[in-house]
Amino acid sequence: MTTLERTLAKALTEIVIRLDLSEDDAIAEASMQLLEPVIALLQDRRALAELINQFAQEEADPERHLTAWETPETLCLLV
């Protein structure tokens, strides 16, 4: 992956973590619906899932680690 793709993947992971850990389920659900069209445009879902899993391994906070680890499934990248 290019540096740009890696940066965008990291940003996407951070967005999903923050949304998933937010206390407002309605906002999290609405936000995920907004992300779905972006995710649909992704060409190499497997590579993105692997990169997100790398980010998850780098997370020191257990709650953020778990959320990051679940992100590929949340984003339906493992279909």
Beta strands, then each sheet from edge to edge (+ up, - down):
end
